[in-house]
Amino acid sequence: MPYFIYKITSGSAGAIKGLECLDKFDEFKQAKQHIREKRIDFENEDRIALKMIFAENEFEAEQRLSAPRDAPILREWEK
């Protein structure tokens, strides 16, 4: 399965406004190096995030990225 690199644009309320697939790699090392280089280009952008995801195809990657995630459970000592 390939690694996809996505540019995620968020709206004013923090919701995902747009997903754009930038690249696709078969090896983790190449994808990791590429996303590090790309993050330097977008470091001053407030509403843009870059994410790498491991998925079967672009459709599955976009589904995973746009799915809502549960808030982490706080343990007793973390409160």
C-alpha positions, -999 to 999 in steps of 0.1 A, spaced: 0 0 0 13 35 -8 18 65 13 -1 96 3 8 132 12 -22 156 15 -25 193 18 -54 200 41 -70 234 41 -91 243 71 -120 268 72 -124 296 98 -141 272 123 -114 246 120 -134 222 98 -117 207 68 -124 228 37 -103 210 11 -81 180 6 -55 180 -21 -33 150 -29 2 162 -35 22 130 -39 22 93 -36 52 71 -25 57 34 -21 84 36 6 81 53 40 115 68 39 109 87 7 75 99 19 89 111 52 117 130 36 94 146 10 68 157 36 96 173 57 107 193 28 72 204 19 64 214 55 92 240 52 73 256 23 41 258 42 54 267 77 40 303 76 5 292 66 -20 291 94 -49 272 77 -28 247 58 -16 214 72 3 186 55 -4 150 65 10 116 54 -14 87 54 -10 50 46 -40 37 25 -50 14 -3 -60 42 -27 -68 79 -27 -104 74 -19 -96 55 13 -70 81 22 -95 109 19 -121 90 38 -97 85 67 -86 121 67 -121 135 67 -135 111 93 -142 127 127 -119 116 154 -129 111 191 -113 133 217 -86 115 237 -96 101 270 -81 120 299 -67 98 327 -72 107 363 -36 121 366 -39 142 335 -68 163 348 
